Amino acid sequence: MSDKAKTGSEIKKYFLIGLFIRLFLMPFTASCDLLWPYHRAYLIAFKHDFLMPASQILMNYLHALFLIILYPFMPYMSRLWDVPWCPSTHPINGEQIRAMFNTYFKFISDPMAFWTLFWMKIPYLLFGIGCAFLLLKISKNKNWGITAFKFWMLNPVIIFITYIFGRHEVIVIFFILLSLYFIKREKKIFAAILLGIAIALRAYPILLVPFFIISLSDKSTDRIKYASITLLPFILANLPRIFTGKIGAVTQLANAGYIDYLLSMNFPLGIHNTVYVFIVGYVLLILHQLQHRDEKVDSLIKYLLCFHLWLFATCYFHLQFFAWLVPYIALCIKDDKRLVKLFAVQTICFFVYVCQLGKVNTTFLFAPINPKFAITLTPPIAIMNKFFSAHKFIGIFRSILTAVSLWMMWIVLKSKEATSDE
């Protein structure tokens, strides 16, 4: 068998294994975070609520497109979605939380729940597969690409967040990876537009803009041009609501609780002076990139990996955010195999961290299989409490996650400087 045939056979094998795992899990697992965007999408597609105040408006429109395409497979969807699903905000008190879960259990108790959950996750499956093949294309050569491909297809974090918890992070990851692919092909305008689409879908990639802009050019005028192109899709996506006085996502972005997450680790200096740890590291990474700048996509990927490692080392985060880290680990394990073992430790810490919200992120995820039985299950956090303070136990693993992330940053930056010296 030729090398090309062996390569193709290996890709096919890991693709089919990863695909089987995903297809097996898709019908039987769900969370409120899966149902929220689809309910908003239903209101857009079938109730013509085009200017709802919810953030991530472009993501909601994309899900509306998904529902329109999937409607032939789910013609009964109106009976599932004509319910009060809090279309614009998350529940903020006990009564709203109880109402949310009452609706959730009503949804998954429907006779067509398995079929519905399967089709709702099909778009995520397609984008996730797209991510796998982009990792293959972005890598320097086929051997490294296959390693990244396998890492993605068999990755427990991606499988859990996307196909069990049911979050749409792979869609944003897809557009970021597509941007990296076009940088590799030296099509910088396309790269800037695609990163802009990622920002319009989910605001977090706006934090990646400085790393991309520095990589794209060393001229100030070019950097301003690329930055403007990158921000344009977000502005365009929100113009209709701005013109109608419903600035929604803009004000929500400025006042989002997510900003508090970035500022959660800090040192007060007295008299209203505070040093925010994440900001310090973020600026240092940008300065480091300016000092060691090169136009190779591999260099940019290392800075993106370090950014995410710093983010998860110093900030509070929701479980779905952790998916953002995976593609950069996949693309960098070729440089240092230690990253695989360290990521394994991170993964263990992550799954302990997931337990902090009790049934919401654990037993309830499998409620579609048997809702009544799922309600009776004891969540992991309650089991932990029988032996030791669960919050202290989770805090210990959260601290290990921070330590490992910082150690990985050191490894990556050290290898980056060694490569620059060569």
N, C-alpha and C positions, 0 to 999 in steps of 0.2 A: 504493500500500500504506500502510495506517495505521501510526502509530507503534507501536501495540500489536502489530500483525502483524509489523513489522520486529523488535521486541524478541523476540517468540516465535520468529521464524525464526533470529535470531542465537543464542539459547539452544540451540535444536535443533541448529544446525550444530556448535557447539563441544561439545555433549554427545555427538554422534555421533562426532566426531573423537576425543575423549578415550576414549569407550567402545571404539572400534575398536582403539586403541593398547593398552588394557588387555586386551581379549579376545585380541588377537594374542600378547601376552607370557605370559599366565597359564599355558598348558600346558607351556611350554618352559623354565621357570626355577624354581629352588628353592634353599633353604638349610636347614641344620639348624635354624635358628630358626623356620622354617615347620613342620617336622615335630615338634619337641619338644612344643608345646602340643597338637597333635593326638594325639600318643601318650598324653599325660596324659589327654586327653579320652576316648580309647578305653578306658583303664583305668577311668575313672569310669563311662562309659556301658555298657560291655559286660563289665567285670570287677568292677564294683561296689566299686571302691576309692575310697570317698567321702571319706576323711580323710587322703589323702596329704599329706606334709609340705611339698609344693611351695608357694612363694609364689604370689600372684595367683590364689588359689583360685577366686574368682568368674569370672575369665577362663577358667580351666580348665573350669568348669561350663558356661560359655557355649559353649565349643568342643565340649563333650560334646553339648549341644543341637544344634549344627550337624551333628555326626556322625549323630545320631539322625534328623534331617530328611533328610540326604544319603544315608542308608543304602540306599534303593532304587536310587540311581545307582551305588553302590559296594558291592554285596553280597559282594564278594570281600575286603573290607577286613581280615578277620582274618589273612590270610596276610601282609599288609603290616605289621601292628602287633604281632603276637606275636613281638616281637624285643626285646632289651635296649636300650631307648632312654634310659637314665638318667632315669627319670621325675621325679626330685625336684631334681637339681642338675646344673650344668654340669660337664663333665669337667675334672679338675684336674691331670692328669699326661699324659705322652706316651702311655702305654698306653691310657688312657681316650679320648684324642683319636683315636688310630688305630682303636680299636673303634667310635667314633662315626662316623667317615668310612667305615669298612667297611660299617656299617649303612646309611649315607646312600647309598652307591653301589649297594648291593643294592636299596634301595627304588626309586631312579630307573631301575634296569635292568629293573624289572618291566614286562611287556608292556602293563600298564594304567597306566603312570606318567603319561603325558600326560593321560589322562582324569581320573585321580585328582587331579593337581595343579590342573587346571582347576576341579574341583568344590570342592576345599579353599579356593580363593581366592574363590569366589562370595560368601560372606558378607562378605568384605573389600570386594568390588566394591559390594555393596549399601550398606554403611555409608559407603563413599567417595562414592557418588552422593548419599547422604543429606547428607553434609558439604557437597557442592557446592550443593545447594538450600538448606541452612541459611544458607550464606554469602550467597546471593541474598536471603533473607528478613531477615537481620540488618542488611544494608546500608541506608543512609538512603533511597536511591531506586533505581529500576530500573537507571539507567545505571551507578551505582557497583556495584550488585549484579552486573550482567553482567560488569564488569571483574573482580570477585572470583571469579565463577563460571569465567570463562575461565582466570584465573590458576591456579585449582585443577585444572581438568580437563586442562590442558596442562603441569602442573608436573613437571619431570623428577625432582625430589627425591621427591615423592609416588609417582610411577609407579615409580621405582627401589625405594624402600623397601617399598612395599606389594605390587607386582605382579611384581617381579623377586626381591628379597630375601625377600619373603613375610612381613613382620611385620604385627602386628595393631594398630599405633598408631592407625589410622583409627577404630577402635571407640571408643577413649578420647576422641579428638578429637571424634567425633560427640556424645558426651554433654556435653562441655564446651561445644561450640557450641550444643547444645540448651539448656543452662543459660543461655547468653548470650541466646538467643532469648526465653526466658521472662522474663529481666530486662528486656529491651526491652518486653515486654508487661506489665511490672510485676506479674508473678506470682512473688513472691520465694520463697515456700515451695517451689514446684515447682523453681525455679532451684537452691535449696540442696540439694534431694533429688537432682537430676540431677548436680550436681557431686559429691555424695557417692557416687553410683553410679560415676562416673569414678574416684574414689579407690579404691573397692572393687575395681575392675577392674585398676587399675595405680596404685601408691602415689604416683607423682610429682606428680599434681595437688594433693596435700596442701600443696605449696609455693605453690599459687595461692590458697589459702583466705583469707589476709589481704587480698589485693586485692579479692576478691569481697565479703568481709564489710564492708570499709570502704565499698565502693560501694553496698551494700544499705541501710545505715542509718547515721546519725550518733549513735544512742543506744546506750550500752553494753549495756543489757539486751537490745535487739534483736540486737546483734552476738553476744552470748553464745548467744542462741536460735538464730540462723542457723548459727553455728559448730557447735553441738550437733547440729542436723539434718544438717549436712554430713558429720559424722564418723560418724553413726549407721549408714549402710549398711556401712561397713568393719567396724564392731564386730559387727553382726549376721551378716555373712558369715563371720566367724571364731569366733563363739560355739560352734558345734558342736565345733570342734577344741580350743578352750579348755577346754570341759567334759570332754572325753575325754583331756585332758593333752597334746594335740598342738597346741601353740600356734603352730607353724610360722611363718606369715606375720608374726606379731607379733614374734617374736624375730629372724626373718630381716630384718625391716624395721629393727630397732634395730641390727643388726650388719652390715647390707648393705654390700657394697663400694661401692655407689652413693654412700653418705655420704662415703666417701673421695674420690670424684670431686669432690664439692662443695667439699671442703677441700683439694684438690690444689694450688692456688696459695696460698701463705702466706708470711708473713714471721716467722721466729723472733725473739723479742725477748730471749731469754736466760732461764735458770732456769725452764724449762717454760712460758714465756709465748709464745703464738703469735697472730698476727693472720691470720685467714682472709679472703682477698680477696673471695670470693663472698659471705660473710656480711655484710661491710661494705656492699657494693653493694646487697644484698637489703634490709637494714634502711634504707638511705638511700632506696631506692625506696618503701618502705612509708611512711616519714616524709614524703616528697614527696607521696604520694597523700593522706595525712592533711591536709597543708597546702593542697593544691589540690583537695580532694574536691568532686566533683559526682556526681549520680545518673545521668548520661547513660551509656548503654552504650558509646558511642564513647570516653569517657574511660577506662573500665575496660579496653577493648581495647588502648588505647595503653600502659597500664601492663603488661598481659600481654605485649605485644610487647617492651617494654623489659626485662621480667624474662627472657624467653627469649634476647634478645640478650646480656644480661649473663651468663646461664648459659653460652652457647656461646663467649663471649669469655674466660671465666676458668676453665672446668672441662674436664676430660677427659670425653669422651662416646662412647658406642657409636653406630654410624652410624644406627640406627633412631631415636634420640632427635631427630635433626635434623628429622624430620617435624613435631614439635611446633611449630616456628616458623612453618610455612607458612600456616596459616589467619589468623594475626594480620597477617602481611605482606599477605595478600590483602585484608583488611579495611581496611588503612591506606594502601594505594597511592593511594587517591583523594585523600588529603591532600597527598601529595608524590610526584610521578612519579620522583624520584631513587631512591626505594626499589626500583623495579624493576631499574634498572641495578646498584645496589649488591647486590641479591639475586642477580643474575646472577654477580657476582664471588664472592659467597659460595658459589654453586652450584659454580663451577669449583674453588674451594678445597675444598669438601666432597668432590668426586669424587677429588681428589688424596689427601685425608685417608683416604678409603675404602681406598686401596691399601695401607695400612700392614700389614695382616694377610695380604698375599700372595694365594694362590689362594683362600683361604676366602671372601673378599668380592668376588672378581673372576671368574676363569675357572671356578671350581667352580659358580658360580651358573647357568651355562649347560650344565652337565654333562648334564641330562636329554636334550638334543638328541643328544649322542654321548658317553657316559661315558668310553670309552677314549681318544678324541681329547682331551677336556677335561683328562685327567690329564697329557697330554704338553705342553699349552700353557704357555708362559712367562708368569708373572704380570707385571703392569706394574712392580712393585717391583724385580724382577730386571733388567728393561730399564733402569730408572732407575740402578741401581747400576753399570751399564757406563759411564756418563758422569759420574756424580756420586754422592756418598753419598745413598742414597735417603731415609734418615731425616732428614738435614739438609734435603733438598729438600722432603719432606713437612712438616717443621717450619717452613720458610719460608712455605709456603702456609697452615699452621695459624696462623702469626703474622699473615698478611694477613687471614685470617678474623676474628681477634680485633680488628684495627684497624678493619676495615669494620663489624663489629658495634657497636663503641663509637661510631663516627661516625654510624651509623644511630640509636643511642640518643639522641645529641645532637640530631639532626634531629627525632625524634619528641617529645622533651621540650620542645624549643624551640617546636614547633607547638602542643603542649599548653598551654604557658604563654600563647602568643599567643591561643589560643582562650579561655582563662580570662579574660584581660584584656578581651576583647570582651564 
